[in-house]
Structure formats: structure tokens, C-alpha cells
Amino acid sequence: MARPSPLIWLALLLILLLPTAAGRILLDLAGGLMLVALVLPFMLAGFGWLGWRVLQSRMVTCQACGVRTFGSSGQCPFCGAGLSDTSELGDFKDDGGISTPASAATIDITAEDAGSEG
């Protein structure tokens, strides 16, 4: 494998160090590429976050079963209930009755000794 000549490295170094047009172009190109390499991940993350927020704002929660869909048809694809723009859960039931949201329910648990057989 042939090693590059030291004259090529010396010529490249002189082009970069001397204030010539070719040296300025190479330095500006390297600086621009470095800037893009540093800023591009932050820009992609920002655009991804904005896209996720837009996607979340367009989703509708079914009041009957709690499934989140895009709601373009106006009807839940899983349970068939009508979708509305509000995202409150617990006001609608399939049989027409009013239900209590699960977050407002209290469950009383009592501990019992199972005993030992033997």
C-alpha cells in the first residue's frame, strides 16, 4: 500500500494556513459541515416533538371504552359508540346509564388470615 507523499500533506496544510481563496473556501466548508453536524440532531428532535404534539392533539378518546383514535368517522371503531370532541371519561355507558369514573371509586379491602391446614 503506497503512502501519500509528504508534499501532498504540506500542500494541503499551506492551502489551509495561507489566506488564499482556496484556503478560505475549505475552512468555510469545514465550518459549515461542523455546524450542520452539531445542529441537525437538535432540529430533528424539535420537529419530532412538534409532530408528536400535533398528532396527540388530533386524537379523540372514546367515552364508552377509553380507546384513543383519530375519530375521523365520528364513531368508535372498537365499541361503536359515538365520538365527541371532549375527552372526559365516565359519562357514557353502552346501556344508557351514567357511570362513575374509576378515579372516583374507592375499594375497601379487608385482610383475613387464610389459616393453615395441617
Disulfide bonds with the S-S distance in Angstrom:
none
